[in-house]
Amino acid sequence: MKLKVITVLLGTAGALAACGPAPTPQQQAARQHEIACLSGTLGGALIGGVIGNQFGGGSGRDILTAGGAVAGGAAGQRYAC
């Protein structure tokens, strides 16, 4: 259930981000860099959360999932940016 809500929120945010005037070439380059950073962060968080979810049980699994998502997000951002 939580994953579905997060997916819908991210999809809505992406759709709203597409609205607006055409950017200048400098703005376009900056936006592409921001998208690359965001993609790396979100991808790393997703992968880290999946890996963390494979371990533990009960509330320990939740803690490891959150920790994996944070660590994966940080690693993804460091790689992409």
C-alpha positions in Angstrom: 0.0 0.0 0.0 2.8 2.4 0.9 4.6 1.7 -2.3 1.5 2.4 -4.3 1.1 5.8 -2.6 4.7 6.7 -3.1 4.5 5.7 -6.8 1.5 7.8 -7.4 3.0 10.8 -5.6 6.2 10.5 -7.7 4.3 10.1 -10.9 2.2 13.1 -10.1 5.2 15.2 -9.3 6.9 14.2 -12.5 3.8 15.1 -14.5 3.5 18.5 -12.9 7.2 19.1 -13.5 6.7 18.8 -17.2 4.3 21.9 -17.3 5.8 25.3 -17.9 7.5 27.5 -20.6 10.3 26.2 -22.8 13.7 26.5 -21.0 16.8 28.3 -22.4 19.8 26.1 -23.3 21.5 26.9 -20.0 18.3 26.0 -18.0 18.0 22.8 -20.0 21.6 21.8 -19.2 21.0 22.5 -15.5 17.7 20.6 -15.5 19.4 17.6 -17.1 22.0 17.6 -14.4 19.3 17.9 -11.7 17.4 15.0 -13.3 20.5 12.8 -13.4 21.2 13.6 -9.7 17.6 12.9 -8.7 17.5 9.7 -10.8 20.6 8.4 -9.1 19.3 9.2 -5.7 15.9 7.6 -6.2 17.4 4.6 -7.9 19.9 4.1 -5.2 17.2 4.5 -2.5 15.0 2.0 -4.2 17.7 -0.6 -4.6 19.0 0.0 -1.1 15.4 -0.4 0.3 14.9 -3.7 -1.6 18.2 -5.1 -0.3 17.5 -3.9 3.3 14.1 -5.5 3.1 15.7 -9.0 2.6 17.0 -9.1 6.1 15.5 -9.1 9.6 12.0 -9.6 10.7 9.2 -7.5 12.2 10.2 -4.0 13.1 13.8 -4.9 12.4 13.0 -5.5 8.8 11.4 -2.0 8.6 14.5 -0.4 10.2 16.8 -2.3 7.8 14.6 -1.3 4.8 14.7 2.4 5.8 18.4 2.2 6.5 19.1 0.6 3.2 17.0 3.2 1.4 18.9 6.0 3.1 22.3 4.4 2.4 21.4 3.6 -1.2 20.1 7.1 -1.8 23.3 8.6 -0.5 25.4 6.3 -2.6 23.3 6.9 -5.7 23.5 10.7 -5.3 27.3 10.5 -4.9 27.6 8.4 -8.0 25.2 10.4 -10.2 26.2 14.0 -9.2 
